[in-house]
Amino acid sequence: MSRTTLDTPPAAPDAHAPLSHGLKQRHLSMIALGGVIGAGLFVGSGAGIAAAGPSIVIAYAVSGLLVMLVMRMLGEMSAAYPSSGSFSAHAERAIGPWAGFTAGWSFWVLLCTAVGLEGIGAAKIVTGWLPGTPEWAWVALFMVVFCVANLAAVKNFGEFEFWFAALKVGAISLFLVLGVLAVAGVLPGTDSPGTSNLTGQGGFLPHGSEGLVVGLLASVFAYGGLETVTIAAAESRNPVQGVARAVRTAMWRIALFYIGSMAVIVTLVPWDSKEVVEKGPYVAALDHLGIPGAGQLMNVVVFVALLSAMNANIYGSSRIAYSLVERGQGPKALGRVSAGVPRVAVLVSCVFGFVCVLLSYWRPDDVFPWLLNMIGAVILVVWIFIAVSQLLLRRRVEREAPEKLVVRMWLFPALTWVALAGMAAIFVLMARQPDTRVQLYSTGGMTLFLAAVGYAWQRARAAR
């Protein structure tokens, strides 16, 4: 890669793009607050607790520190260069077009597949309430509702996420209050468990370091969705202010909602209770407290979290695709904008997501697992692009436009290198575990393929 390529910023039509600016500050604030409370926290944390036991708190704390560093780096770049392409546009600006192509399209595949998975999860909850109804029909209904909402106007996405986030934040805040009262022994009708659940049933590390590693890997992927606010900020009236606020409050949000709730759950409920996996850790904890109807109410919150994730991922995937096309890295049809919305990109993202749903029914033993493995480590690939891009762009911004550094990475460049070392360590841990090793190799194959295509396209464009 030549120095000229590094120093020449990519074509960045985002600044002149006909996307609307319909998101208000209250939308961004709640997207940032609610985005940290993802479906992975409610649904996926049970498997992590079963593997790591009480040490899941350590796992979430370690992975949470890594995520805070990633968000700080992403926030620094997004405040300096607001773009609907977010990290993809930053990677292109810092490393080269092939990097933006690779990061963007791999993330698009991840988000579209996640739309289908979240739809399936939400449909399973509804069929539990209404037995005998077909899952696929519920997924189709959810897909149509959010597709239509995203096609109409960006403010519809913002309003959905505002109220979804408000419900999630209210529910988990109430859960934390009840949990802390129960742990302290002052909740009526309950006795304090003390440290019995933390030290019993095999102790704090019941499965040793291997269990902690499995819990760590599970916790890393529960943090997905934090990137949406930097994508959405480009369609707000004050993107720099929105990103800065979101990033500066990320630390306490992660500490409170993720680490705090895990600490409450493993203190209240024995980690090896089968309900933790079968019902989910939050429902199991509330049922354990004996609060009438609380467990079922938490199922409603989990349902809302899944719908929220569907909505956010349809939005995020369409904007990533739009940004890629605007930078000349995808089919031009996907970049068509009507009434401030990239409607073709929204439709294609929804169709891809529903195809993933159909594959889960048609090819559950081969094609669908292959697709899941392929996206298994994409978020780590994206984080590496973010860290490398920040390393390269920080010096350039300091030299050319220091006033753009509204958000600054802590202790640069030391903590950026620490974050990269942490990501490399997670890759090594994934390679050691049989289940995650397949994901690592499958994601690696897709990443190399996209990088090769992106580099070939870059060379072809340079030769014109």
Disulfide bonds with the S-S distance in Angstrom:
none
